Amino acid sequence: MYETLEIRTEGGVATIWMNRPDVHNAFNAQLIADLTAACRELDADDTVRVVVLAGRGKSFSAGADLNWMKAAAAASVEDNLEDARKLAGMLRTISGMGKPTIARVQGAALGGGMGLASACDICVAAEQAVFATSEVKFGIIPAAISPYVIRAIGERQAYRYFQTAERITAARAGEIGLAHEVVAAEALDAKVAQIVAALLQGGPKAQAAAKDLIRNVANRPVGEAVVEDTARRISSLRATPEAKEGLDAFLSKRPAAWVSQQG
């Protein structure tokens, strides 16, 4: 049980609901700790294939809780550093999960909320969703979320939005690569379900390896080291039981074992 979260698991899909709707699912120390622990727990659970991150109420997450920010302003540098490390660690835990992750963004995803959406592998947004890196308005910077936001939108867009703190519409989020899909509010859950269904067709170990491949290949020059690394990765997977099962299932025109198990 988590104080700030509600977790529902069905058919291999775990949905983590941030459950602080009265404060728009804003971060505080408890939510950060709960998200970190829940993601670690679900990543270690072999019955879970896909993790969906969602927020109860009107907002996905409005970033940092104002009371938490006020306390931080009065705290020592050492205490602030410890809090920042916990926030950064939570985002890294989500980003580093071996399982596919989807952000279901129905409303505002501001500051750290935009960081959460960026740390997930896939972002599906409702048309009324809005994003922002709003930190400079408070005299701070989007430091902890920056690796994931820059990965999502690129350096050029980050130079604009990190400094202007402009609100980013869902349509604009789709244009700059932050949101993979933008749909009407009533179609949000159907679109998430459609992507989940596609993810459940893939081999779980292959998906974890695919995520690790991206982390190790992205933004590296295509030199001898990268070419050799990719060759070693595919050759090591071809002989695994999962790969053999996948090929046999394809040739036999039957669902792979990991698909049948979800039924």
C-alpha positions as a Markdown table, in Angstrom:
| # | Residue | x | y | z |
|---|---|---|---|---|
| 1 | Met | 0.0 | 0.0 | 0.0 |
| 2 | Tyr | 1.2 | 3.5 | -0.9 |
| 3 | Glu | 0.0 | 6.7 | 0.8 |
| 4 | Thr | -0.1 | 8.7 | -2.4 |
| 5 | Leu | -0.7 | 6.1 | -5.1 |
| 6 | Glu | -3.4 | 3.7 | -6.2 |
| 7 | Ile | -2.1 | 0.7 | -8.2 |
| 8 | Arg | -4.4 | -1.5 | -10.4 |
| 9 | Thr | -3.1 | -4.6 | -12.1 |
| 10 | Glu | -5.0 | -6.5 | -14.8 |
| 11 | Gly | -3.9 | -8.7 | -17.6 |
| 12 | Gly | -0.2 | -8.0 | -17.2 |
| 13 | Val | -0.7 | -4.2 | -17.1 |
| 14 | Ala | -0.1 | -2.2 | -13.9 |
| 15 | Thr | -1.5 | 1.3 | -13.8 |
| 16 | Ile | 0.0 | 3.6 | -11.2 |
| 17 | Trp | -2.5 | 6.3 | -10.3 |
| 18 | Met | -1.0 | 9.3 | -8.6 |
| 19 | Asn | -3.8 | 10.0 | -6.1 |
| 20 | Arg | -3.5 | 13.5 | -4.8 |
| 21 | Pro | -6.2 | 15.2 | -6.9 |
| 22 | Asp | -6.8 | 18.0 | -4.4 |
| 23 | Val | -3.3 | 19.3 | -5.1 |
| 24 | His | -3.2 | 18.3 | -8.8 |
| 25 | Asn | -0.9 | 15.3 | -8.0 |
| 26 | Ala | 1.9 | 17.7 | -7.1 |
| 27 | Phe | 5.2 | 16.2 | -5.8 |
| 28 | Asn | 6.1 | 16.1 | -2.2 |
| 29 | Ala | 8.6 | 13.9 | -0.4 |
| 30 | Gln | 6.0 | 11.1 | 0.1 |
| 31 | Leu | 4.9 | 11.0 | -3.6 |
| 32 | Ile | 8.5 | 10.9 | -4.7 |
| 33 | Ala | 9.3 | 8.0 | -2.3 |
| 34 | Asp | 6.1 | 6.1 | -3.2 |
| 35 | Leu | 6.7 | 6.4 | -7.0 |
| 36 | Thr | 10.3 | 5.3 | -6.6 |
| 37 | Ala | 9.3 | 2.2 | -4.5 |
| 38 | Ala | 6.3 | 1.3 | -6.7 |
| 39 | Cys | 8.3 | 1.4 | -9.9 |
| 40 | Arg | 11.1 | -0.8 | -8.4 |
| 41 | Glu | 8.5 | -3.2 | -7.1 |
| 42 | Leu | 6.6 | -3.5 | -10.5 |
| 43 | Asp | 9.9 | -3.7 | -12.4 |
| 44 | Ala | 10.8 | -6.8 | -10.4 |
| 45 | Asp | 7.4 | -8.4 | -10.8 |
| 46 | Asp | 7.4 | -10.9 | -13.7 |
| 47 | Thr | 3.7 | -10.9 | -13.9 |
| 48 | Val | 3.7 | -7.2 | -14.9 |
| 49 | Arg | 4.4 | -6.6 | -18.6 |
| 50 | Val | 3.5 | -2.9 | -19.0 |
| 51 | Val | 3.3 | 0.0 | -16.6 |
| 52 | Val | 1.0 | 3.0 | -17.2 |
| 53 | Leu | 1.5 | 6.2 | -15.2 |
| 54 | Ala | -1.7 | 8.3 | -14.7 |
| 55 | Gly | -3.1 | 11.0 | -12.4 |
| 56 | Arg | -6.4 | 11.1 | -10.6 |
| 57 | Gly | -8.5 | 14.3 | -11.1 |
| 58 | Lys | -8.1 | 17.1 | -13.5 |
| 59 | Ser | -4.3 | 17.1 | -13.7 |
| 60 | Phe | -1.6 | 14.6 | -14.6 |
| 61 | Ser | 0.8 | 16.3 | -12.2 |
| 62 | Ala | 1.3 | 20.0 | -11.5 |
| 63 | Gly | 4.9 | 19.6 | -10.5 |
| 64 | Ala | 6.2 | 20.5 | -7.0 |
| 65 | Asp | 3.8 | 20.9 | -4.1 |
| 66 | Leu | 3.9 | 24.6 | -3.0 |
| 67 | Asn | 4.2 | 23.7 | 0.7 |
| 68 | Trp | 7.1 | 21.4 | -0.2 |
| 69 | Met | 8.7 | 24.3 | -2.2 |
| 70 | Lys | 8.3 | 26.7 | 0.7 |
| 71 | Ala | 10.0 | 24.3 | 3.1 |
| 72 | Ala | 12.8 | 23.8 | 0.6 |
| 73 | Ala | 13.3 | 27.6 | 0.4 |
| 74 | Ala | 13.9 | 27.7 | 4.1 |
| 75 | Ala | 16.0 | 24.5 | 4.3 |
| 76 | Ser | 19.8 | 24.2 | 4.2 |
| 77 | Val | 21.8 | 23.6 | 1.0 |
| 78 | Glu | 22.5 | 20.1 | 2.3 |
| 79 | Asp | 18.8 | 19.3 | 2.9 |
| 80 | Asn | 17.9 | 20.7 | -0.5 |
| 81 | Leu | 20.6 | 18.6 | -2.1 |
| 82 | Glu | 19.2 | 15.5 | -0.5 |
| 83 | Asp | 15.6 | 16.3 | -1.7 |
| 84 | Ala | 16.9 | 17.0 | -5.2 |
| 85 | Arg | 18.8 | 13.6 | -5.2 |
| 86 | Lys | 15.6 | 11.8 | -4.3 |
| 87 | Leu | 13.6 | 13.5 | -7.1 |
| 88 | Ala | 16.4 | 12.8 | -9.6 |
| 89 | Gly | 16.5 | 9.2 | -8.4 |
| 90 | Met | 12.8 | 8.8 | -8.8 |
| 91 | Leu | 12.9 | 10.0 | -12.4 |
| 92 | Arg | 15.9 | 7.8 | -13.2 |
| 93 | Thr | 14.1 | 4.8 | -11.7 |
| 94 | Ile | 11.1 | 5.4 | -14.1 |
| 95 | Ser | 13.3 | 6.0 | -17.1 |
| 96 | Gly | 15.5 | 3.0 | -16.3 |
| 97 | Met | 12.7 | 0.4 | -15.9 |
| 98 | Gly | 13.1 | -2.7 | -18.0 |
| 99 | Lys | 9.4 | -2.7 | -18.9 |
| 100 | Pro | 7.6 | -0.5 | -21.3 |
| 101 | Thr | 6.1 | 2.6 | -19.6 |
| 102 | Ile | 3.3 | 4.9 | -20.8 |
| 103 | Ala | 2.3 | 8.3 | -19.5 |
| 104 | Arg | -1.4 | 8.8 | -19.7 |
| 105 | Val | -1.7 | 12.6 | -19.6 |
| 106 | Gln | -5.3 | 13.9 | -19.3 |
| 107 | Gly | -4.6 | 17.4 | -18.1 |
| 108 | Ala | -1.8 | 19.6 | -16.8 |
| 109 | Ala | 1.8 | 18.2 | -16.7 |
| 110 | Leu | 3.9 | 21.0 | -15.4 |
| 111 | Gly | 7.5 | 21.2 | -14.2 |
| 112 | Gly | 8.1 | 17.8 | -12.7 |
| 113 | Gly | 4.9 | 16.5 | -14.2 |
| 114 | Met | 6.4 | 17.2 | -17.7 |
| 115 | Gly | 9.5 | 15.4 | -16.4 |
| 116 | Leu | 7.4 | 12.3 | -15.6 |
| 117 | Ala | 5.8 | 12.3 | -19.0 |
| 118 | Ser | 9.3 | 12.6 | -20.6 |
| 119 | Ala | 10.8 | 9.9 | -18.4 |
| 120 | Cys | 8.2 | 7.4 | -19.6 |
| 121 | Asp | 8.9 | 5.6 | -22.9 |
| 122 | Ile | 5.6 | 6.6 | -24.5 |
| 123 | Cys | 3.4 | 9.6 | -23.9 |
| 124 | Val | -0.3 | 9.7 | -24.8 |
| 125 | Ala | -2.0 | 13.0 | -24.2 |
| 126 | Ala | -5.6 | 14.3 | -24.3 |
| 127 | Glu | -6.3 | 17.3 | -26.5 |
| 128 | Gln | -6.7 | 19.5 | -23.5 |
| 129 | Ala | -3.5 | 18.5 | -21.8 |
| 130 | Val | -0.9 | 21.2 | -21.3 |
| 131 | Phe | 2.8 | 21.0 | -20.5 |
| 132 | Ala | 5.4 | 23.4 | -19.3 |
| 133 | Thr | 8.9 | 23.7 | -17.8 |
| 134 | Ser | 7.8 | 26.5 | -15.6 |
| 135 | Glu | 10.7 | 26.5 | -13.1 |
| 136 | Val | 12.3 | 29.8 | -14.2 |
| 137 | Lys | 9.1 | 31.6 | -13.1 |
| 138 | Phe | 10.0 | 30.6 | -9.5 |
| 139 | Gly | 13.7 | 31.5 | -9.9 |
| 140 | Ile | 14.9 | 28.0 | -10.3 |
| 141 | Ile | 15.7 | 25.6 | -13.2 |
| 142 | Pro | 14.3 | 22.3 | -14.5 |
| 143 | Ala | 17.5 | 20.5 | -13.5 |
| 144 | Ala | 16.3 | 17.0 | -12.3 |
| 145 | Ile | 13.9 | 16.6 | -15.3 |
| 146 | Ser | 16.3 | 18.0 | -17.9 |
| 147 | Pro | 17.9 | 14.7 | -19.1 |
| 148 | Tyr | 14.4 | 13.3 | -19.9 |
| 149 | Val | 12.9 | 16.5 | -21.3 |
| 150 | Ile | 15.9 | 17.2 | -23.6 |
| 151 | Arg | 15.8 | 13.6 | -24.7 |
| 152 | Ala | 12.1 | 14.0 | -25.6 |
| 153 | Ile | 12.1 | 17.4 | -27.3 |
| 154 | Gly | 15.8 | 18.0 | -28.3 |
| 155 | Glu | 18.2 | 20.8 | -27.3 |
| 156 | Arg | 16.8 | 23.4 | -29.7 |
| 157 | Gln | 13.3 | 23.3 | -28.3 |
| 158 | Ala | 14.7 | 23.1 | -24.7 |
| 159 | Tyr | 16.5 | 26.4 | -25.2 |
| 160 | Arg | 13.1 | 28.0 | -25.8 |
| 161 | Tyr | 10.9 | 26.4 | -23.3 |
| 162 | Phe | 13.4 | 26.1 | -20.4 |
| 163 | Gln | 13.8 | 29.9 | -20.6 |
| 164 | Thr | 10.3 | 31.1 | -21.6 |
| 165 | Ala | 8.3 | 28.7 | -19.4 |
| 166 | Glu | 5.5 | 29.0 | -22.0 |
| 167 | Arg | 2.6 | 26.6 | -21.8 |
| 168 | Ile | 2.9 | 23.9 | -24.5 |
| 169 | Thr | -0.4 | 22.7 | -25.9 |
| 170 | Ala | -1.0 | 19.0 | -26.5 |
| 171 | Ala | -0.9 | 19.7 | -30.3 |
| 172 | Arg | 2.4 | 21.4 | -29.9 |
| 173 | Ala | 3.7 | 18.6 | -27.7 |
| 174 | Gly | 3.0 | 16.2 | -30.5 |
| 175 | Glu | 4.8 | 18.5 | -33.0 |
| 176 | Ile | 8.0 | 18.6 | -30.9 |
| 177 | Gly | 8.1 | 15.0 | -30.0 |
| 178 | Leu | 7.0 | 15.1 | -26.4 |
| 179 | Ala | 3.7 | 13.3 | -27.0 |
| 180 | His | 3.5 | 10.3 | -29.3 |
| 181 | Glu | -0.3 | 10.5 | -29.6 |
| 182 | Val | -2.8 | 13.3 | -29.0 |
| 183 | Val | -6.4 | 12.3 | -28.9 |
| 184 | Ala | -9.8 | 13.5 | -27.7 |
| 185 | Ala | -10.3 | 13.1 | -24.0 |
| 186 | Glu | -12.9 | 10.4 | -24.5 |
| 187 | Ala | -10.5 | 8.4 | -26.7 |
| 188 | Leu | -7.6 | 8.6 | -24.3 |
| 189 | Asp | -8.1 | 5.2 | -22.6 |
| 190 | Ala | -8.8 | 3.5 | -25.9 |
| 191 | Lys | -5.5 | 4.8 | -27.4 |
| 192 | Val | -3.5 | 3.8 | -24.3 |
| 193 | Ala | -5.2 | 0.3 | -24.5 |
| 194 | Gln | -4.3 | 0.1 | -28.2 |
| 195 | Ile | -0.6 | 0.8 | -27.5 |
| 196 | Val | -0.6 | -1.6 | -24.6 |
| 197 | Ala | -2.0 | -4.4 | -26.8 |
| 198 | Ala | 0.8 | -3.8 | -29.3 |
| 199 | Leu | 3.4 | -3.9 | -26.4 |
| 200 | Leu | 2.0 | -7.2 | -25.1 |
| 201 | Gln | 2.8 | -8.8 | -28.5 |
| 202 | Gly | 6.5 | -8.3 | -27.9 |
| 203 | Gly | 8.9 | -10.5 | -26.0 |
| 204 | Pro | 9.5 | -9.0 | -22.5 |
| 205 | Lys | 13.2 | -9.7 | -22.5 |
| 206 | Ala | 13.5 | -8.4 | -26.0 |
| 207 | Gln | 11.7 | -5.2 | -25.0 |
| 208 | Ala | 14.1 | -4.7 | -22.1 |
| 209 | Ala | 17.0 | -5.3 | -24.4 |
| 210 | Ala | 15.5 | -2.8 | -26.9 |
| 211 | Lys | 15.4 | -0.1 | -24.3 |
| 212 | Asp | 19.0 | -0.8 | -23.3 |
| 213 | Leu | 20.0 | -0.7 | -26.9 |
| 214 | Ile | 18.5 | 2.8 | -27.3 |
| 215 | Arg | 20.3 | 4.1 | -24.2 |
| 216 | Asn | 23.6 | 2.8 | -25.5 |
| 217 | Val | 23.3 | 3.8 | -29.2 |
| 218 | Ala | 21.5 | 7.2 | -29.1 |
| 219 | Asn | 23.7 | 10.2 | -29.7 |
| 220 | Arg | 26.9 | 8.1 | -30.3 |
| 221 | Pro | 28.7 | 8.4 | -33.6 |
| 222 | Val | 28.4 | 5.3 | -35.8 |
| 223 | Gly | 31.9 | 4.1 | -35.4 |
| 224 | Glu | 33.5 | 0.7 | -35.0 |
| 225 | Ala | 32.6 | 0.5 | -31.3 |
| 226 | Val | 28.9 | 1.1 | -31.9 |
| 227 | Val | 28.8 | -1.4 | -34.9 |
| 228 | Glu | 30.5 | -4.1 | -32.8 |
| 229 | Asp | 28.2 | -3.4 | -29.8 |
| 230 | Thr | 25.1 | -3.8 | -31.9 |
| 231 | Ala | 26.4 | -7.0 | -33.5 |
| 232 | Arg | 27.1 | -8.5 | -30.1 |
| 233 | Arg | 23.7 | -7.5 | -28.8 |
| 234 | Ile | 21.7 | -9.2 | -31.5 |
| 235 | Ser | 23.9 | -12.3 | -31.6 |
| 236 | Ser | 23.5 | -12.8 | -27.8 |
| 237 | Leu | 19.7 | -12.6 | -28.1 |
| 238 | Arg | 19.3 | -15.0 | -31.0 |
| 239 | Ala | 20.1 | -18.0 | -29.0 |
| 240 | Thr | 17.9 | -17.2 | -26.0 |
| 241 | Pro | 14.7 | -19.3 | -25.2 |
| 242 | Glu | 12.6 | -16.2 | -25.9 |
| 243 | Ala | 14.0 | -15.7 | -29.3 |
| 244 | Lys | 13.6 | -19.4 | -30.2 |
| 245 | Glu | 10.0 | -19.3 | -29.0 |
| 246 | Gly | 9.2 | -16.1 | -31.0 |
| 247 | Leu | 10.6 | -17.6 | -34.2 |
| 248 | Asp | 8.8 | -20.9 | -33.7 |
| 249 | Ala | 5.5 | -19.2 | -32.9 |
| 250 | Phe | 5.9 | -17.1 | -36.1 |
| 251 | Leu | 6.7 | -20.1 | -38.3 |
| 252 | Ser | 3.9 | -22.1 | -36.7 |
| 253 | Lys | 1.4 | -19.2 | -37.1 |
| 254 | Arg | 0.5 | -19.3 | -33.4 |
| 255 | Pro | 0.7 | -16.7 | -30.6 |
| 256 | Ala | 4.0 | -16.7 | -28.7 |
| 257 | Ala | 4.0 | -18.0 | -25.2 |
| 258 | Trp | 4.2 | -14.5 | -23.7 |
| 259 | Val | 1.0 | -13.5 | -25.6 |
| 260 | Ser | -1.0 | -16.6 | -24.6 |
| 261 | Gln | 0.0 | -16.1 | -20.9 |
| 262 | Gln | -1.8 | -12.7 | -20.9 |
| 263 | Gly | -5.1 | -14.3 | -21.8 |
